Structure formats: structure tokens, C-alpha cells
Amino acid sequence: MDATRTFDVQKLRADFPILSRTVHGKPLVYLDNGASAQKPRAVIDAIRNVYEHEYSNVHRAAHELSAACTEKFEQARRTVQRFLNAPEDREVIFVRGTTEGINLVAQTFGRANIGQGDEIVITAMEHHSNIVPWQMLCEEKGAKLRVAPMDDTGTLIFDEYVKLVNDRTKLVGVVHVSNALGTVNPVKRMAEAAHKVGAVILVDGAQAAPHMRIDVQELGVDFYAFSGHKAFGPTGIGALWGRAELLEAMPPWQGGGEMIKTVKFEKTTYAAIPHKFEAGTPNIADTIGLAAGLEYLMEIGLDNMEAYEHELLEYATTQVSAIEGVRVIGTAQNKAGVISFVLDGIHAADAGMILDEQGIAVRVGQHCAEPVMDFFKIPATVRASFAFYNTREEVDALVKGIHKVKELFA
Amino acid sequence: MGINERQQQIIDEFSAMSDWEDRYKRIIEYGRDIAPMDEQHKTDKNKVKGCQSTVWLHAERKGDAVEYQGDSDAMIVRGLIALLLKVYSGATPGEIIATPPSFVDATGLAGHLSQTRANGLAAMVKQIKMYAAVFQAMQKSGQ
């Protein structure tokens, strides 16, 4: 059945207050979801409700409010557990976002397990946040960063990846969905190859969480990080999931309150996971907001969302590719959420400004993936990134907008 | 024509246009007509930081005046540079430092142009004034 017809997108759009506003006197066409997604009323209300009725510090319960707020906070952990189909809630660590999750693994698992001559394998389509933390670690430890190549459609060359993974490989870092190209990587098969040589695999799920059902057990990975704000939740909150035995063996990262068991000047012992990795007062309200957003997504049904978005992206790809002078960058078979493109003879920044004038919000630039731009030998792309609340009419507006860009620069 | 007259000319030109498309078209024309920048000045040192596109600005002293050259790989930004150069190039350091780029509001595109991260207008103006300040200091010290 045609998902774009059964999925009631107009009803869902009404859940997002900001989508009804105008920009430069035109209806907002928000196609910058890859940078950050808009928030449903469920999230906004949840945060407001915490501060108005439930707020207190957590895990320090000498009073009713704190006990109730702690319960809600820990419930949020179980929501993330369900969202990722993680085996246990104590495997979910709240962090500021994907970037912090990756840095946590680099600074704890990485520093404890990766040494001189060891290798870390990433792919050619990583976001800077899944490159730089490993480079920093490699520099400190004398380890080597190796990069699995992609082909000119933006698809990982799987055989080359397998060849790169060897008994020196200690960790594989891979982006689940590329933010610059939209490519969905074969994470499950990559995990199998990594495990064969005894390496662990970390997945940057920032661009996957807003678009598809994630099952860390099915994927067979070891770490999975995502950001709340790209998944319709608040900014400044995200989660890192890791397998319990790995997390338990890892040294703590930041020291402080909450993460300790006993503190003596002679020797401090640390709390059990997840609290070992959550020093200080956490981002309580946004954590509860994150859970509200994930509940909202699970209510819609991630599979329904994915099916609708898949058709929307196919429609958009057909429409945008048909425009003369447009070249789509990233044409992998399996894609989600993103169309990156360049226009013959027109700089992406110019296109972005003219689209903005028409109320169409896109991102232009390198998308924090400079090596990807270098690979395609382009300075920048225009990136239209979609969410389940986008419509075919908005795709049509984008196409019309691109024609206007061409007209002005003709 | 002095710096203020040159600026007023731009303000008058853009104020007469009511449609955003016309204003953009005019800026794009300015971009196409910009005086070519010497390739030798397109150096990393002359790159203006804080722009989404690549922007170069170069300045030289010609007597009491400062002459600028500039370019960008993006056309609207190049048009903006052309307008900035039309106002500031050939003026004295004192005039340059004392003159705000008030034509920007008159273009009616201020909403976009003030988005410093998008096109680096603020960074370009700062760079133009910084060159002027350096030349002024050199003049004062008799260099």
C-alpha cells in the first residue's frame, strides 16, 4: 500500500507548533532536519511540566519531589532502552549528544584498550565527530586511524572495509546514516567482520534515530550513540548505549558527584553503571523531554515513519534529479533522510540564500564532513534533509525554489 | 564623489526596487561586474574567516587612500564585496573607519546579510576596517 497516503502527515504536522509559522512572508518549508529537528508539543509540554510540577534533583531523595523526579528520570532511561531495544536499562548512559557519547568511548574504552600500533577503522563518510575523537586518541597512544573507502555513489566498499579490519584493529567506528550523503551503512555485516578479529564496533546513530527503528541487539554492535535534538527531542541531551560487560570494565571519564560509591582522600571507589559515567547533576528536564519525544515516535511507529519517509525521499530524489543542471551527491541504493546536491555554475551558498528567501530552510556547506566534500571534489553542497512531517507539497516547493535559483543566476 | 555620496548612491538604487528578486538580481549583476582580483592576492592570508563561501580581501595604500580588491566563489557574496568596495575603496583610513556600511539595510536584504555565519558580511566589514586601521597607524608613525 502507498504509505504516503495512509500516513496522516497533516495530523502529525499539527503536533509541531513551529511548522505553522511563516518565514519572509512565506510558509516555512523546513528541510534542515539533519541539522536539528523540530519539537512536537509532547516534548515541549513534558519539559514545561517537569519545571512546573515535578522538578527536583535526582538520586538524592530525602523528599517526595526528588523521589518522583528520580523515578521519572529513570523511566526515561527505560524509554531509551526500549527505543534501542537494548537488553538492560543500566546500559544506557545519558550524555549531551552523539559527540559526547563518542568522546566518552574514546576517552574511556579507547584509552584503556587501544595502544601503540593498534588500529581504529572508520569509513570515508564519517561526520567530524566520529573522526576527530579517534585522531586525538591515536595521537596520544601512537595508534593508527584507517579509513574504509566509499565508491562514487557514496556507498561503502565493503570488501575494502573487510580487508582493513585485522588483528591490530581494536575498534571500528561507523556512521549508521551519513549526514552528508544519506547513505545507510551495512552496520550488521560490519559488526560481524569487526567481531571476527576481536574488535568492538561503535555506531554514530545521530542521523539514524530520527528515521528508522533501531535494534542494537539485531545490529549486533557494542556501542550506539544518538542525539535527542535530531530525534525531535530537546537540545543538550542524548544517549550512549554500550554492552554492560564493556561499560563495567571501562574506567570512568569525568569525576564528581553521583559517579562514586565511596570517597576517601586515600581512595575513591566508583558507582556501578550507568551512574559511573554520569558525574554531576544530570540534565534532568531535557532527559524527561527526550523520553517524551521517543515515546511520541514509538507511538507513531518507527516502521510506519520509515516507510512514509522512504517514499517521500524517492519522490524528492526523482523530482530534484530531473532538474537540469542539478547533480545529486550520494546516490547509494540504501539511503535515508537526505538529498545533497550541487547546481551547475551556482555556489551552494547562493542557492541557500535564494531558497531561504522563499521560506525554504536547507543547509549549505560541508556538513561537518570535509573529507566527504574533498572526495567528491566539491566545495559544498545544498542539503535538503527530511523528517516524517515533511510532505510531497514541500518537495514541490523545493523544486520550484531550485528553479527560481536557476532563473536568478541564469 | 566622496564615501558618503557613493554609499547614498547605492541606497537610492536599492530603495527604488520593491521586489526581493530584483534586488538579488542587481546584487548578482554587481558580482558579475566586480573588478577582477589579481590571482596573486588570492592567498590564504587574504581569506576572510567566518564565511560559508571562500572570500578574499586585499588592501593596498595608494597615497592617502586605501584601495581594496576582493572576490568570492559565491556570486551573491561577490556582489556584496563589489558594493563594499564601491563604498570603501579609494577612501582614506579615517573615512573608512568612521563609515558604517549603512547601505546594507537599504538593500532590503538585511535579514539575510546580517546572518554573519551565512555570508560573513560582518567579517568582511571588520577586515576592511582592520586594513584601514593598520594603514592609519602606519601613517601616524610616519612609515
Boltz contact constraints between the chains, C-beta under 6 A:
constraints:
  - contact:
      token1: [A, 347]
      token2: [B, 53]
      max_distance: 6.0
  - contact:
      token1: [A, 347]
      token2: [B, 73]
      max_distance: 6.0
  - contact:
      token1: [A, 347]
      token2: [B, 74]
      max_distance: 6.0
  - contact:
      token1: [A, 349]
      token2: [B, 52]
      max_distance: 6.0
  - contact:
      token1: [A, 349]
      token2: [B, 53]
      max_distance: 6.0
  - contact:
      token1: [A, 349]
      token2: [B, 74]
      max_distance: 6.0
  - contact:
      token1: [A, 350]
      token2: [B, 74]
      max_distance: 6.0
  - contact:
      token1: [A, 350]
      token2: [B, 75]
      max_distance: 6.0
  - contact:
      token1: [A, 350]
      token2: [B, 76]
      max_distance: 6.0
  - contact:
      token1: [A, 353]
      token2: [B, 76]
      max_distance: 6.0
  - contact:
      token1: [A, 353]
      token2: [B, 112]
      max_distance: 6.0
  - contact:
      token1: [A, 357]
      token2: [B, 20]
      max_distance: 6.0
  - contact:
      token1: [A, 365]
      token2: [B, 52]
      max_distance: 6.0
  - contact:
      token1: [A, 408]
      token2: [B, 24]
      max_distance: 6.0
